[in-house]
Amino acid sequence: MSMLRSYRLLVGWQARRLKGVLPLAIVVQTLLALGIVIGYPLLFPGLDRSTTLFLATGAPAITLISMGLVLVPQMVAQSRTEGTLDYMRSLPVPRLVYLLADLSVWLAVVLPGVIFAVAVGDVRFGLELQVSPLVVPAMLLVALTATAIGYAIASLLPAMLANLLTQVLVVFVLMFSPLNFPPDRLPSWLAAIHRVLPIQAMGEVIRGTLAGGTFPLTTGPFLLLAAWCVASFVVTHRVMNRRA
């Protein structure tokens, strides 16, 4: 069986297997984006343009990150508990093809929320975003990196511990990551940690491609994300092959 045919079959199989979950997941991701764009300004009225830009560009970043770092590990952990993941490993399909097929399904889930977040933020704040042609590869890189890290978490940790860690990550991403605010507001030690972690870089590549006139776009965040993405995929691939 060719890799392309295997990929198509796995995408269809995953979509059918999760057909009861996917519509709800799309709604949740969309509501999350809406809550950030509409809800946060209610807490702090009279926001300046810089702050509203952070909110408008942070919402799609948080939507992508939460999908990869929270939803995907939870679903993979559930698949391990149910035995579905072991069944997939028993099939004569390359592990990388399975990972890419699963990523494609989750990307389809998160895209409506991302598009909705950008559109609502632009209309809500009247920002006239300056969208770069690099916005598509930037968001794909963020989604791919977040999902790869999520898979590594679910592959390395026991299911219960992976689920607990995702709850910690939700708080860390929403409250202590420079996605909706500039990194200079963080304590110096936490800012230093974020210069190594991929979350800040995810926000930077999305801000730089949605509002390039305000936020400069450099190659550093792209390289950092690429390194995290490759490392996470290597870890996941090795764990899946070792347990096959």
RODO-2510 file (C-alpha; in nm, 4 decimals, decimal comma):
residues 244
     n   res          X          Y          Z
     1     m     0,0000     0,0000     0,0000
     2     s     0,1426     0,3389    -0,0996
     3     m     0,2057     0,6052     0,1626
     4     l    -0,0389     0,8440    -0,0041
     5     r    -0,3186     0,5861    -0,0064
     6     s    -0,2388     0,4926     0,3534
     7     y    -0,2585     0,8589     0,4476
     8     r    -0,5990     0,9049     0,2804
     9     l    -0,7413     0,5930     0,4440
    10     l    -0,6128     0,6921     0,7875
    11     v    -0,7546     1,0433     0,7607
    12     g    -1,0948     0,8990     0,6726
    13     w    -1,0733     0,6391     0,9492
    14     q    -0,9747     0,8959     1,2132
    15     a    -1,2482     1,1358     1,1044
    16     r    -1,5114     0,8623     1,1258
    17     r    -1,3805     0,7387     1,4608
    18     l    -1,3994     1,0871     1,6099
    19     k    -1,7170     1,2003     1,4346
    20     g    -1,8962     1,2400     1,7671
    21     v    -1,6158     1,4517     1,9138
    22     l    -1,5049     1,6661     1,6200
    23     p    -1,8119     1,8957     1,5965
    24     l    -1,7944     1,9688     1,9702
    25     a    -1,4193     2,0274     1,9470
    26     i    -1,4746     2,2791     1,6665
    27     v    -1,7342     2,4629     1,8772
    28     v    -1,5036     2,4676     2,1821
    29     q    -1,2080     2,6023     1,9823
    30     t    -1,4278     2,8717     1,8283
    31     l    -1,5699     2,9739     2,1658
    32     l    -1,2194     2,9934     2,3103
    33     a    -1,1134     3,2339     2,0390
    34     l    -1,4325     3,4352     2,0817
    35     g    -1,3824     3,4542     2,4577
    36     i    -1,0348     3,5991     2,4176
    37     v    -1,1314     3,8582     2,1566
    38     i    -1,4642     3,9605     2,3113
    39     g    -1,4267     3,8638     2,6774
    40     y    -1,0843     4,0052     2,7692
    41     p    -1,1680     4,3655     2,6678
    42     l    -1,4648     4,3555     2,9062
    43     l    -1,2183     4,3193     3,1935
    44     f    -1,0025     4,6098     3,0795
    45     p    -1,2035     4,8776     2,8960
    46     g    -1,0301     5,1583     2,7125
    47     l    -0,7533     4,9470     2,5619
    48     d    -0,4939     5,1121     2,3383
    49     r    -0,4180     4,9917     1,9863
    50     s    -0,1096     4,7932     2,0881
    51     t    -0,3050     4,5958     2,3473
    52     t    -0,5922     4,5238     2,1108
    53     l    -0,3423     4,4025     1,8520
    54     f    -0,1998     4,1611     2,1059
    55     l    -0,5492     4,0322     2,1804
    56     a    -0,6500     4,0061     1,8153
    57     t    -0,3336     3,8161     1,7183
    58     g    -0,3061     3,6230     2,0442
    59     a    -0,6467     3,4592     2,0044
    60     p    -0,5555     3,2488     1,6973
    61     a    -0,2220     3,1612     1,8586
    62     i    -0,3905     3,0370     2,1770
    63     t    -0,6453     2,8425     1,9716
    64     l    -0,3706     2,6599     1,7819
    65     i    -0,1592     2,6010     2,0918
    66     s    -0,4486     2,4721     2,3016
    67     m    -0,5396     2,2270     2,0274
    68     g    -0,1885     2,0848     2,0097
    69     l    -0,0825     2,0978     2,3747
    70     v    -0,4155     2,0197     2,5415
    71     l    -0,6735     1,8526     2,3176
    72     v    -0,4406     1,6254     2,1219
    73     p    -0,2599     1,4767     2,4278
    74     q    -0,5945     1,4099     2,5951
    75     m    -0,7311     1,2297     2,2898
    76     v    -0,4083     1,0334     2,2363
    77     a    -0,4084     0,9333     2,6041
    78     q    -0,7686     0,8157     2,5653
    79     s    -0,6730     0,6169     2,2544
    80     r    -0,3969     0,4469     2,4513
    81     t    -0,6400     0,3570     2,7294
    82     e    -0,8976     0,2203     2,4845
    83     g    -0,6385     0,0226     2,2905
    84     t    -0,7066     0,2098     1,9659
    85     l    -0,3487     0,3332     1,9420
    86     d    -0,2107    -0,0188     1,9825
    87     y    -0,4433    -0,1372     1,7055
    88     m    -0,3171     0,1372     1,4727
    89     r     0,0416     0,0402     1,5495
    90     s    -0,0327    -0,3177     1,4491
    91     l    -0,1297    -0,2111     1,0963
    92     p     0,1315    -0,2220     0,8154
    93     v     0,1414     0,1576     0,7971
    94     p     0,4483     0,3766     0,8633
    95     r     0,4219     0,5518     1,1995
    96     l     0,4985     0,8879     1,0398
    97     v     0,1994     0,8490     0,8058
    98     y    -0,0268     0,7837     1,1039
    99     l     0,1036     1,0955     1,2811
   100     l     0,0537     1,3127     0,9720
   101     a    -0,2979     1,1777     0,9167
   102     d    -0,3946     1,2492     1,2770
   103     l    -0,2458     1,5980     1,2487
   104     s    -0,4538     1,6662     0,9375
   105     v    -0,7751     1,5789     1,1217
   106     w    -0,6938     1,8048     1,4180
   107     l    -0,5853     2,0846     1,1869
   108     a    -0,9271     2,0700     1,0221
   109     v    -1,0806     2,1009     1,3687
   110     v    -0,8846     2,4080     1,4728
   111     l    -0,8871     2,6064     1,1466
   112     p    -1,2472     2,7365     1,1784
   113     g    -1,1678     2,8787     1,5219
   114     v    -0,8483     3,0420     1,3964
   115     i    -1,0190     3,2043     1,0972
   116     f    -1,3086     3,3134     1,3175
   117     a    -1,0714     3,4632     1,5752
   118     v    -0,8848     3,6676     1,3142
   119     a    -1,2046     3,7900     1,1488
   120     v    -1,3805     3,8814     1,4754
   121     g    -1,0705     4,0524     1,6134
   122     d    -1,0329     4,2604     1,2994
   123     v    -1,4002     4,3625     1,3007
   124     r    -1,4245     4,4068     1,6786
   125     f    -1,1257     4,6410     1,7057
   126     g    -1,1161     4,7840     1,3524
   127     l    -0,7449     4,7171     1,3281
   128     e    -0,7058     4,6665     0,9517
   129     l    -0,4547     4,3847     0,9962
   130     q    -0,1613     4,3713     0,7560
   131     v    -0,1634     4,0022     0,6658
   132     s     0,1597     3,8615     0,5234
   133     p     0,1704     3,5830     0,2614
   134     l     0,3677     3,3897     0,5228
   135     v     0,0644     3,3642     0,7515
   136     v    -0,0349     3,0208     0,6181
   137     p     0,3064     2,8537     0,6628
   138     a     0,3432     3,0308     0,9990
   139     m     0,0158     2,8921     1,1316
   140     l     0,0894     2,5487     0,9879
   141     l     0,4259     2,5514     1,1635
   142     v     0,2639     2,6531     1,4932
   143     a    -0,0034     2,3838     1,4608
   144     l     0,2515     2,1202     1,3602
   145     t     0,4876     2,2087     1,6448
   146     a     0,2141     2,2211     1,9099
   147     t     0,0719     1,8887     1,7927
   148     a     0,4150     1,7260     1,7801
   149     i     0,4842     1,8357     2,1382
   150     g     0,1387     1,7148     2,2429
   151     y     0,2048     1,3755     2,0878
   152     a     0,5412     1,3545     2,2639
   153     i     0,3747     1,4297     2,5992
   154     a     0,1064     1,1652     2,5433
   155     s     0,3599     0,9106     2,4181
   156     l     0,6102     0,9508     2,7020
   157     l     0,3805     0,9894     3,0033
   158     p     0,1137     0,7611     3,1510
   159     a    -0,2364     0,8596     3,0394
   160     m    -0,3462     1,0066     3,3727
   161     l    -0,0280     1,2097     3,4150
   162     a    -0,0537     1,3375     3,0578
   163     n    -0,4090     1,4579     3,1234
   164     l    -0,3018     1,6339     3,4428
   165     l    -0,0130     1,8015     3,2647
   166     t    -0,2467     1,9375     2,9960
   167     q    -0,4496     2,1119     3,2678
   168     v    -0,1339     2,2786     3,3958
   169     l    -0,0451     2,3820     3,0406
   170     v    -0,3850     2,5492     2,9962
   171     v    -0,3150     2,7813     3,2893
   172     f     0,0438     2,8395     3,1800
   173     v    -0,0528     2,9283     2,8237
   174     l    -0,3469     3,1531     2,9123
   175     m    -0,2012     3,3343     3,2131
   176     f     0,1783     3,3191     3,2070
   177     s     0,2743     3,3201     2,8393
   178     p     0,3371     3,6384     2,6361
   179     l     0,0650     3,5800     2,3801
   180     n    -0,1860     3,8491     2,4795
   181     f     0,0752     4,0820     2,6266
   182     p     0,4410     4,1726     2,5570
   183     p     0,7133     3,9566     2,7148
   184     d     0,8705     4,2518     2,9002
   185     r     0,5837     4,2326     3,1513
   186     l     0,7054     3,8946     3,2747
   187     p     0,9528     3,8454     3,5602
   188     s     1,3058     3,8166     3,4229
   189     w     1,3373     3,4471     3,5139
   190     l     1,0091     3,3570     3,3422
   191     a     1,0988     3,5673     3,0375
   192     a     1,4280     3,3748     3,0140
   193     i     1,2377     3,0442     3,0210
   194     h     1,0061     3,1617     2,7443
   195     r     1,3017     3,2463     2,5234
   196     v     1,3759     2,8736     2,5160
   197     l     1,0218     2,7342     2,5181
   198     p     0,8237     2,7452     2,1914
   199     i     0,5108     2,9268     2,3167
   200     q     0,6441     3,2809     2,2860
   201     a     0,7869     3,2007     1,9427
   202     m     0,4449     3,0741     1,8338
   203     g     0,2900     3,4064     1,9275
   204     e     0,5676     3,6005     1,7549
   205     v     0,5355     3,4277     1,4169
   206     i     0,1582     3,4723     1,4169
   207     r     0,1751     3,8381     1,5264
   208     g     0,4446     3,9068     1,2700
   209     t     0,2398     3,7593     0,9856
   210     l    -0,0930     3,9155     1,0888
   211     a     0,0299     4,2622     1,1899
   212     g     0,3720     4,2994     1,0343
   213     g     0,3541     4,6772     1,0411
   214     t     0,3579     4,6729     1,4223
   215     f     0,5385     4,3499     1,5085
   216     p     0,8625     4,2727     1,3206
   217     l     0,9025     3,9262     1,1763
   218     t     1,2420     3,7599     1,2199
   219     t     1,3783     3,4158     1,1425
   220     g     1,4658     3,3337     1,5048
   221     p     1,1164     3,2203     1,6154
   222     f     1,0756     3,0098     1,2994
   223     l     1,4053     2,8313     1,3653
   224     l     1,3169     2,7702     1,7303
   225     l     0,9786     2,6238     1,6358
   226     a     1,1344     2,4067     1,3675
   227     a     1,3816     2,2685     1,6218
   228     w     1,1060     2,1900     1,8738
   229     c     0,8902     2,0359     1,6018
   230     v     1,1631     1,8054     1,4701
   231     a     1,2755     1,7035     1,8195
   232     s     0,9177     1,6238     1,9276
   233     f     0,8445     1,4212     1,6148
   234     v     1,1683     1,2243     1,6595
   235     v     1,0796     1,1458     2,0218
   236     t     0,7241     1,0420     1,9322
   237     h     0,8356     0,8327     1,6356
   238     r     1,0934     0,6470     1,8434
   239     v     0,8491     0,5804     2,1274
   240     m     0,5833     0,4507     1,8863
   241     n     0,8333     0,2216     1,7145
   242     r     0,9753     0,0952     2,0422
   243     r     0,6297     0,0023     2,1695
   244     a     0,5143    -0,1505     1,8432
***
